[in-house]
Amino acid sequence: MMSASHGPGHLCPGHPSSGATPASSLSPFPSRHEAQRLEQEARGRLERQKILDQSEAEKARRELLELEALSTAVESTGTAKAEAESRAEAARIEGQGSVLQAKLKAEALAIETEAELQRVRKVRELELVYARAQLELEVSKAQQLAEVEVKKFKHMTEALGPSTIKDLAVAGPEMQVKLLQSLGLKSTLITDGSTPVNLFHTAMGLLGLGSEAQSSARNAAGGHGHEKGLLLQSSAVPQVFGSSHTVP
């Protein structure tokens, strides 16, 4: 800002610079007209400076607002980016956790399935071992019972002797029944091995039809004579199939 007053000898803008100096300019005080003009010029410069200052201030304010907006945008962008990155990282961690959980579940299921298969195989093996042991025990028991029966019958036949067995073969029915009862036999078939056995008579005897039914059947068949192979059975002892013994 420029001052409106001027010292002596100072030339104002627009002041005539000719060599001739008017009488009024030589006065130590400027004229009223000159003072007004200088004041107006000062006011004009002041207004122009004020306008320039306002323009500069407005420009600076606009730049400040732009910088603030840019800063806000950058801050918002950074915040949004940080939030997006955090959400992406959380999703990645959650996905990895889900994959790991599924993998662990699959491994646990595989281990459980393998353990169940092992248990089933072990149970089957134990069942097979038990069944095999039961079968071996049954076979051994049957063999032992058979050996006992064979030894018992052998001992009885040895105790009777060949002569007693011969007498038994030729003895009458009552004597045969008594001998059988004394031996504890329920039924027996004695033959000499050379005479064929009449299977019809044998079946009749095993069915317990008695001597009359046998005689009737023999008469109906043609009246065969007395055979060497005799069917001996006790009417007082119940008949049991599968327990008859054949003595040669």
Helices and strands as residue ranges (DSSP letters): H 32-170, H 173-183, E 187-190, H 199-206, H 210-221, E 230-233, E 245-247
